[in-house]
């Protein structure tokens, strides 16, 4: 099985604790992650938590079952994708860049289903575009949350 990786980062005008709080408020991810709704299926939000993300547009999309496998606030969260279509790992890192500045990096390491490898060069730019757009919205939300705090 072929593996594919994508990584996108964004500067955030907020402290790492605020960035972490926004990123790990699982049901709120739909406010910033393009076309995605996330539900908590079980767990307290940290390691072992089971999540269900549905990403799509006009009734066409993907269902992504995940389990949080690493949870180190306010720095690292890693999930294992356990679905039929989406398999692999993903996560994010928060790096402090000053008192009120952070970098937020989101990454995915996916196992491509058999026969889909040739499609990856066409899919990757669209995925990166969606992640970049989502992370810009995320950074704005974090800045607003930080201003309120």
Secondary structure, 3 states (H helix, E strand, C coil): CCEEEEEEEEEECCCHHHHHHHHCCHHHHHHCCCCEEEEEEECCCCCCCEEEEEEEECCEEEEEEEEEEEEECCCEEEEEEECCCCEEEEEEEEEEEECCEEEEEEEEEEECCCCCHHHHHHHHHHHHHHHHHHHHHHHHHHHHHHHHC
